[in-house]
Amino acid sequence: MTDWTSLGIGLGLALLGGALIALGSRRWSLCPLRECPALEAGQRVEFTVEGKQYATVLSGIDGDALHLAPPLERGLPVSFEVGTFAELRLTTPAGVYEATIQFVGRATRPQPSLIARVASRWRHIQRRRHERFTLPDEVSVVMHVAGDYWIGWVRDASAGGLRIYAPTALAPNARLTLELPAALRGIAGNDTLHAARVVACERAPTRHGYTYQLRLAFLDASHA
């Protein structure tokens, strides 16, 4: 006589094992790296659609689905057709990661967002030369630019440079002098003044509205 209880248990274990293998295979296919990028709401991301670049923030994560705040263009939110592919770039303290995503829908709650699935493996394309520390944006620096003075707020800092929010745009390779507060001593060296150049400048959303995000590299000999 067949032991239906034992058979049922055996089938259940087999199905569970198959599901775990499938999930493990899915995880491996999307992230074969030893350390996958840490995804958190509020992270800034960049993506390219048909050669055009956009910058926005990650508003949420649901498994392999990413919820992205709609980027703005001329003050209006931009959307994309379901099925559109994009190349996503994520900058983290561990380095820069890239992956292909596909837009699969939109959400209106709890806030408007574009929903995209991760459609490729994550690629670790650049590692940090210096350890980078994320800081609250209340830490301010004085920017000396061609005789003018501006106040910027630090996003993160390392011995090689800063990423800051600034009220004005600066062209790539523009030179400036930074006056660093005591809160950054030790992270970005012990000197108060640092010569720097602009690596990149882009419009970026913050909780206070839209401003400019500058990536700066120190030019001082001790930080080259």
TAJO-V725238 format. One record per pair of residues at least 24 apart in sequence whose C-alpha atoms are under 6 Angstrom apart, sorted by the first residue. I is the first residue (numbers start at 1). J is the second residue. D is the distance in whole Angstrom. If there is no record, write none. Layout:
[[I/J/D] [I/J/D]]
//
This chain:
[[30/120/6] [30/121/4] [31/121/5] [31/122/5] [45/89/6] [45/90/5] [46/88/6] [46/89/5] [47/87/5] [47/88/4] [47/89/6] [48/86/5] [48/87/5] [49/86/5] [64/117/6] [64/118/6] [65/116/6] [65/117/4] [66/115/6] [66/116/5] [67/113/6] [67/114/6] [67/115/5] [68/113/5] [68/114/5] [69/113/5] [70/113/6] [93/132/5] [95/126/5] [95/127/4] [95/128/5] [96/125/6] [96/126/5] [97/123/5] [97/124/5] [97/125/6] [98/122/6] [98/123/5] [131/158/6] [132/157/6] [132/158/5] [133/157/5] [141/179/6] [141/180/5] [142/178/6] [142/179/5] [143/177/6] [143/178/5] [144/176/6] [144/177/5] [145/176/5] [158/187/6] [158/188/5] [159/187/6] [159/188/4] [160/217/6] [160/218/6] [160/223/6] [161/216/5] [161/217/4] [161/218/5] [162/216/5] [163/214/6] [163/215/4] [164/213/6] [164/214/5] [165/212/6] [165/213/5] [166/212/5] [167/211/6] [169/212/6] [172/198/5] [172/199/5] [172/200/5] [173/197/5] [173/198/5] [174/198/5] [195/219/5] [195/220/6]]
//
